[in-house]
């Protein structure tokens, strides 16, 4: 009886491990198919396809790039949750132009109405060498340097969005064009916007706060970013001709 029970237990454990192995193999094959589809998309758009970053497997980053045009799109997969969804992750379409000689501007869906008062305290905490060094692990150097100087700048014309910057960006960039790019982006489960637009000395980032993985969604993001770049370039060049901020 004991021997029979042991075989049942061992058999159950073996089946469990076999199921896990098969599940892992299925996910790996699905990931490979997804990479192949994105590789085809990159080739069609005249971009290169690379797997980058230290992490491997499901958490490895995917990058489509065109260095001749100063473009790169980086997909950072989120962490699979217990409910079968993938939480977190991000997709960043970086364009070297236009840039913001004045420093840093972050455009987002509308934040809390008490943001300006809270920001003065928050920025004071960030305005230190220690905070900037810590944040530089997650942000580029220019962005981390400017966080301690952020202020809220209400957008003109009653546009519903939040603008944080270290100097007024409105003379340089068309907030209506930026809002169109934000509104056209993906939405969360409660309908909230999931897109940020960041402009600094390094260029323009269209940043979705989730991992965009299907070829259709990636191509839509590329088109959205290039349209935004085209909308902003003319205004940025006009402002640049007037002189630096």
NORKARA-V146439 format. One record per run of one state. SS is the DSSP state (helix for helix, strand for strand, loop for the rest). FROM is the first residue (numbers start at 0). LEN is the number of residues. If there is no record, write none. Layout:
BEGIN
ss:from:len
SS:FROM:LEN
SS:FROM:LEN
END
This chain:
BEGIN
ss:from:len
loop:0:1
helix:1:43
loop:44:3
strand:47:5
loop:52:4
helix:56:3
loop:59:1
strand:60:6
helix:66:3
loop:69:1
strand:70:6
loop:76:2
strand:78:2
loop:80:5
strand:85:2
loop:87:2
strand:89:6
loop:95:8
strand:103:5
loop:108:6
helix:114:12
loop:126:2
helix:128:7
loop:135:5
helix:140:9
loop:149:1
strand:150:2
loop:152:3
helix:155:3
loop:158:3
strand:161:4
loop:165:9
helix:174:9
loop:183:3
strand:186:1
loop:187:5
strand:192:1
loop:193:1
strand:194:6
loop:200:2
strand:202:6
loop:208:6
helix:214:28
loop:242:3
END
